[in-house]
Amino acid sequence: MTTYLDYYKTILKKVSFDRHLFHKEYRKAISDLNTQEIEDLNKWVQSTGFHNILADQIDSQLGHDNKIRSFPCHDKAVMID
């Protein structure tokens, strides 16, 4: 059985070529998943290196040159290395 978490991982892999689309799909995922699944998704995003896509997208929206060291997750930010 495929879970929503697995579904969103597949979608994020497929759209990783486009930062805007990746960010959009990530935001959809965190709105649909429960807290544990969000934590698991964030760990997966970090382990795959996709967190750079999120940091770059957020950074460009804010107009900063500095890399953001966290990414949004509902009402909290998850720190990344």
Residue pairs with C-beta under 8 A, 6 or more apart in sequence:
3 37
4 29
4 32
4 33
4 37
5 33
5 37
5 40
5 41
8 25
8 28
8 29
8 32
8 33
8 41
9 41
9 44
11 25
11 29
12 22
12 25
12 26
12 29
12 45
12 50
13 48
15 21
15 22
15 25
16 22
16 50
16 53
19 53
19 56
19 57
19 60
20 57
22 50
22 53
22 54
22 57
23 53
23 54
23 57
23 58
26 45
26 54
26 71
27 72
29 38
29 41
30 38
30 41
30 72
30 73
30 74
33 41
35 74
38 73
38 74
39 78
42 71
42 73
42 78
45 51
45 54
45 71
46 78
46 80
46 81
51 71
51 80
54 71
55 67
55 68
55 69
55 71
55 80
56 67
58 68
58 71
58 72
59 65
59 66
59 67
59 68
62 68
69 79
69 80
70 77
70 78
70 79
70 80
71 77
71 78
71 80
